[in-house]
Amino acid sequence: MDNKKEEEQAPRIKPIIEAADSLSLGISIVVAIVMGIGIGLLLKSMTGVAWTLWIGVFIGIAAAILNIFKAYKKQQEMYNELAKEPRYAIKKQLDDEEDDD
């Protein structure tokens, strides 16, 4: 009885997990930039030099870009794994047939 209940819940939970994963990218971008600004403010207060704030801002932006790049690579790997599945091999077969013509 419990196994059946778990099987019914699994499909409903999967989209929520995937949505949370996508949402986490947006949140991580914002958090990276805010943390960079915090580092910049800390540097500014420690040194008293105003331009050190921009060092923190650039660090935050670089971290956000790195997060985007990592998410892109993860999606690219998932796409490549999906392309290897036999049910998607029809596209390759169609491309091969067009080359023969």
N, CA, C and O of each residue as an XYZ file, in Angstrom:
404
protein
N       0.812     -1.176      0.000
C       0.000      0.000      0.000
C       0.869      1.259      0.000
O       0.587      2.213     -0.725
N       1.931      1.258      0.819
C       2.801      2.431      0.907
C       3.585      2.649     -0.384
O       3.823      3.791     -0.778
N       3.993      1.547     -1.056
C       4.728      1.684     -2.303
C       3.882      2.354     -3.367
O       4.381      3.176     -4.135
N       2.617      2.011     -3.416
C       1.723      2.608     -4.399
C       1.561      4.101     -4.130
O       1.523      4.910     -5.057
N       1.468      4.448     -2.868
C       1.316      5.851     -2.500
C       2.578      6.644     -2.868
O       2.481      7.775     -3.342
N       3.749      6.059     -2.653
C       5.004      6.713     -3.010
C       5.121      6.886     -4.513
O       5.599      7.919     -4.982
N       4.687      5.882     -5.280
C       4.743      5.965     -6.732
C       3.827      7.057     -7.248
O       4.160      7.725     -8.227
N       2.691      7.253     -6.616
C       1.767      8.299     -7.041
C       2.313      9.680     -6.728
O       2.058     10.623     -7.477
N       3.055      9.822     -5.644
C       3.580     11.118     -5.260
C       4.814     11.507     -6.064
O       5.061     12.697     -6.263
N       5.576     10.560     -6.520
C       6.828     10.852     -7.217
C       6.626     11.735     -8.447
O       7.357     12.714     -8.593
N       5.674     11.444     -9.341
C       5.514     12.300    -10.516
C       5.076     13.730    -10.164
O       5.439     14.679    -10.860
N       4.307     13.881     -9.097
C       3.865     15.226     -8.727
C       4.993     16.033     -8.110
O       5.014     17.257     -8.246
N       5.917     15.389     -7.445
C       7.006     16.091     -6.781
C       8.107     16.457     -7.769
O       8.772     17.477     -7.591
N       8.312     15.655     -8.795
C       9.401     15.884     -9.744
C       9.338     17.268    -10.393
O      10.368     17.940    -10.433
N       8.195     17.736    -10.904
C       8.171     19.088    -11.483
C       8.484     20.187    -10.464
O       9.062     21.218    -10.808
N       8.100     19.958     -9.225
C       8.384     20.943     -8.179
C       9.886     21.025     -7.952
O      10.434     22.116     -7.793
N      10.552     19.879     -7.936
C      12.003     19.856     -7.740
C      12.701     20.518     -8.920
O      13.640     21.290     -8.727
N      12.256     20.228    -10.137
C      12.860     20.843    -11.318
C      12.651     22.348    -11.323
O      13.552     23.097    -11.699
N      11.474     22.799    -10.912
C      11.204     24.236    -10.842
C      12.065     24.898     -9.784
O      12.561     26.005     -9.994
N      12.250     24.241     -8.654
C      13.095     24.789     -7.591
C      14.542     24.880     -8.055
O      15.256     25.816     -7.696
N      14.975     23.905     -8.855
C      16.337     23.938     -9.379
C      16.520     25.131    -10.306
O      17.547     25.808    -10.250
N      15.538     25.391    -11.154
C      15.605     26.549    -12.041
C      15.537     27.850    -11.247
O      16.237     28.812    -11.560
N      14.707     27.873    -10.241
C      14.583     29.063     -9.402
C      15.866     29.312     -8.634
O      16.230     30.463     -8.391
N      16.550     28.256     -8.252
C      17.777     28.432     -7.486
C      18.841     29.155     -8.299
O      19.686     29.835     -7.717
N      18.829     29.034     -9.619
C      19.784     29.767    -10.447
C      19.555     31.264    -10.310
O      20.507     32.025    -10.137
N      18.312     31.687    -10.386
C      18.006     33.107    -10.239
C      18.373     33.627     -8.864
O      18.918     34.722     -8.723
N      18.073     32.840     -7.867
C      18.400     33.249     -6.503
C      19.914     33.311     -6.321
O      20.420     34.229     -5.676
N      20.636     32.351     -6.878
C      22.095     32.344     -6.710
C      22.736     33.538     -7.406
O      23.756     34.044     -6.939
N      22.161     33.995     -8.508
C      22.686     35.178     -9.187
C      22.542     36.397     -8.287
O      23.485     37.166     -8.103
N      21.347     36.561     -7.731
C      21.099     37.705     -6.852
C      21.986     37.639     -5.612
O      22.568     38.648     -5.213
N      22.090     36.476     -5.011
C      22.903     36.321     -3.798
C      24.370     36.596     -4.103
O      25.053     37.231     -3.299
N      24.866     36.134     -5.241
C      26.271     36.365     -5.594
C      26.552     37.858     -5.735
O      27.576     38.346     -5.255
N      25.655     38.579     -6.386
C      25.867     40.017     -6.564
C      25.764     40.748     -5.236
O      26.565     41.640     -4.957
N      24.793     40.385     -4.419
C      24.643     41.032     -3.102
C      25.870     40.757     -2.229
O      26.352     41.649     -1.531
N      26.369     39.522     -2.270
C      27.571     39.211     -1.489
C      28.771     39.994     -2.007
O      29.600     40.450     -1.218
N      28.872     40.154     -3.315
C      29.954     40.956     -3.883
C      29.873     42.406     -3.438
O      30.889     43.021     -3.115
N      28.663     42.949     -3.422
C      28.484     44.316     -2.938
C      28.864     44.402     -1.466
O      29.476     45.380     -1.036
N      28.504     43.386     -0.696
C      28.887     43.348      0.718
C      30.399     43.328      0.891
O      30.944     44.008      1.761
N      31.071     42.539      0.054
C      32.540     42.501      0.106
C      33.104     43.877     -0.250
O      34.052     44.354      0.374
N      32.506     44.503     -1.260
C      32.965     45.833     -1.658
C      32.773     46.855     -0.552
O      33.649     47.683     -0.306
N      31.639     46.798      0.108
C      31.402     47.725      1.218
C      32.371     47.471      2.363
O      32.847     48.408      3.005
N      32.658     46.206      2.612
C      33.624     45.858      3.653
C      35.013     46.389      3.305
O      35.701     46.955      4.154
N      35.416     46.200      2.052
C      36.708     46.722      1.611
C      36.754     48.245      1.726
O      37.756     48.822      2.150
N      35.651     48.878      1.340
C      35.586     50.341      1.409
C      35.712     50.823      2.851
O      36.414     51.797      3.124
N      35.036     50.145      3.770
C      35.098     50.574      5.168
C      36.473     50.284      5.777
O      36.934     51.024      6.646
N      37.132     49.207      5.323
C      38.446     48.867      5.859
C      39.541     49.793      5.325
O      40.436     50.205      6.062
N      39.454     50.111      4.033
C      40.518     50.909      3.421
C      40.198     52.392      3.381
O      41.113     53.217      3.396
N      38.923     52.750      3.331
C      38.534     54.152      3.209
C      38.622     54.674      1.789
O      38.429     55.865      1.545
N      38.915     53.779      0.844
C      39.020     54.167     -0.558
C      37.719     53.768     -1.261
O      37.300     52.613     -1.198
N      37.087     54.739     -1.931
C      35.755     54.519     -2.501
C      35.750     53.502     -3.645
O      34.780     52.761     -3.801
N      36.813     53.455     -4.442
C      36.778     52.579     -5.613
C      36.869     51.100     -5.253
O      36.610     50.253     -6.108
N      37.229     50.764     -4.017
C      37.284     49.350     -3.638
C      35.895     48.720     -3.584
O      35.753     47.498     -3.633
N      34.867     49.572     -3.484
C      33.492     49.055     -3.578
C      33.293     48.351     -4.913
O      32.638     47.310     -4.974
N      33.852     48.910     -5.984
C      33.676     48.334     -7.317
C      34.376     46.993     -7.468
O      33.966     46.161     -8.278
N      35.433     46.783     -6.689
C      36.091     45.470     -6.712
C      35.096     44.398     -6.257
O      34.986     43.337     -6.872
N      34.382     44.687     -5.182
C      33.380     43.750     -4.689
C      32.245     43.544     -5.675
O      31.764     42.426     -5.857
N      31.819     44.628     -6.310
C      30.741     44.512     -7.305
C      31.181     43.608     -8.450
O      30.421     42.745     -8.888
N      32.399     43.801     -8.932
C      32.900     42.964    -10.024
C      33.071     41.508     -9.592
O      32.834     40.594    -10.382
N      33.480     41.290     -8.345
C      33.575     39.926     -7.829
C      32.193     39.267     -7.824
O      32.055     38.108     -8.214
N      31.176     40.004     -7.385
C      29.807     39.482     -7.363
C      29.287     39.169     -8.750
O      28.659     38.131     -8.960
N      29.541     40.057     -9.699
C      29.092     39.826    -11.076
C      29.819     38.627    -11.672
O      29.212     37.819    -12.375
N      31.112     38.509    -11.396
C      31.873     37.357    -11.896
C      31.335     36.050    -11.313
O      31.244     35.041    -12.013
N      30.983     36.076    -10.039
C      30.422     34.867     -9.416
C      29.070     34.516    -10.042
O      28.768     33.342    -10.251
N      28.264     35.530    -10.339
C      26.961     35.285    -10.977
C      27.148     34.685    -12.370
O      26.434     33.757    -12.751
N      28.101     35.213    -13.122
C      28.372     34.677    -14.463
C      28.873     33.233    -14.363
O      28.513     32.388    -15.183
N      29.692     32.961    -13.369
C      30.172     31.596    -13.155
C      29.012     30.649    -12.834
O      28.994     29.513    -13.306
N      28.052     31.106    -12.040
C      26.872     30.288    -11.738
C      26.075     29.998    -13.002
O      25.601     28.878    -13.194
N      25.924     30.991    -13.857
C      25.200     30.792    -15.111
C      25.938     29.780    -15.986
O      25.319     28.902    -16.588
N      27.257     29.909    -16.053
C      28.052     28.992    -16.865
C      27.927     27.565    -16.358
O      27.787     26.635    -17.152
N      27.977     27.383    -15.044
C      27.835     26.044    -14.470
C      26.460     25.455    -14.776
O      26.347     24.271    -15.094
N      25.419     26.276    -14.680
C      24.074     25.793    -14.992
C      23.961     25.425    -16.474
O      23.313     24.441    -16.829
N      24.595     26.221    -17.329
C      24.584     25.923    -18.760
C      25.269     24.593    -19.045
O      24.752     23.776    -19.805
N      26.432     24.376    -18.435
C      27.147     23.125    -18.650
C      26.337     21.929    -18.153
O      26.338     20.869    -18.778
N      25.643     22.105    -17.025
C      24.812     21.030    -16.488
C      23.680     20.700    -17.462
O      23.394     19.529    -17.712
N      23.039     21.731    -18.008
C      21.968     21.503    -18.973
C      22.499     20.877    -20.255
O      21.837     20.029    -20.852
N      23.683     21.287    -20.679
C      24.292     20.718    -21.883
C      24.578     19.229    -21.695
O      24.357     18.434    -22.609
N      25.068     18.850    -20.513
C      25.315     17.439    -20.224
C      24.018     16.643    -20.224
O      23.967     15.524    -20.733
N      22.964     17.231    -19.647
C      21.666     16.545    -19.640
C      21.142     16.375    -21.066
O      20.570     15.336    -21.397
N      21.332     17.379    -21.901
C      20.897     17.294    -23.300
C      21.672     16.204    -24.035
O      21.087     15.431    -24.794
N      22.972     16.138    -23.816
C      23.778     15.110    -24.482
C      23.367     13.715    -24.043
O      23.332     12.800    -24.866
N      23.053     13.530    -22.762
C      22.582     12.235    -22.278
C      21.235     11.892    -22.924
O      20.989     10.745    -23.297
N      20.385     12.887    -23.048
C      19.074     12.676    -23.646
C      19.203     12.320    -25.125
O      18.440     11.501    -25.638
N      20.158     12.927    -25.804
C      20.355     12.654    -27.228
C      20.827     11.224    -27.468
O      20.627     10.688    -28.559
N      21.441     10.604    -26.482
C      21.930      9.234    -26.626
C      20.825      8.197    -26.499
O      21.024      7.039    -26.867
N      19.670      8.589    -25.988
C      18.580      7.629    -25.800
C      18.038      7.170    -27.148
O      17.923      7.970    -28.077
N      17.710      5.898    -27.257
C      17.261      5.342    -28.540
C      15.966      5.967    -29.067
O      15.776      6.053    -30.280
N      15.094      6.393    -28.191
C      13.824      6.940    -28.677
C      14.004      8.269    -29.394
O      13.098      8.716    -30.098
N      15.150      8.904    -29.228
C      15.420     10.152    -29.928
C      16.351      9.944    -31.105
O      16.799     10.913    -31.717
N      16.644      8.715    -31.427
C      17.542      8.396    -32.532
C      16.872      8.604    -33.880
O      17.559      8.583    -34.901
N      15.577      8.803    -33.927
C      14.865      8.993    -35.191
C      15.372     10.222    -35.928
O      15.414     10.223    -37.158
N      15.757     11.265    -35.209
C      16.282     12.470    -35.842
C      17.561     12.155    -36.597
O      17.757     12.628    -37.716
N      18.428     11.361    -35.993
C      19.667     10.978    -36.659
C      19.370     10.129    -37.897
O      20.023     10.283    -38.929
N      18.390      9.239    -37.795
C      18.023      8.407    -38.935
C      17.483      9.269    -40.072
O      17.814      9.037    -41.234
N      16.664     10.250    -39.750
C      16.119     11.140    -40.776
C      17.220     11.966    -41.433
O      17.201     12.180    -42.645
N      18.174     12.425    -40.636
C      19.293     13.182    -41.192
C      20.132     12.314    -42.115
O      20.592     12.784    -43.156
N      20.337     11.049    -41.748
C      21.105     10.126    -42.578
C      20.385      9.863    -43.894
O      21.027      9.780    -44.941
N      19.062      9.731    -43.858
C      18.292      9.498    -45.075
C      18.344     10.698    -46.001
O      18.392     10.529    -47.220
N      18.337     11.905    -45.453
C      18.431     13.092    -46.289
C      19.791     13.192    -46.950
O      19.892     13.668    -48.080
N      20.834     12.755    -46.273
C      22.181     12.784    -46.841
C      22.293     11.792    -47.987
O      23.035     12.031    -48.939
N      21.561     10.674    -47.908
C      21.612      9.664    -48.967
C      20.923     10.143    -50.238
O      21.285      9.717    -51.334
N      19.946     11.012    -50.106
C      19.204     11.492    -51.281
C      20.022     12.425    -52.092
O      19.556     12.925    -53.116
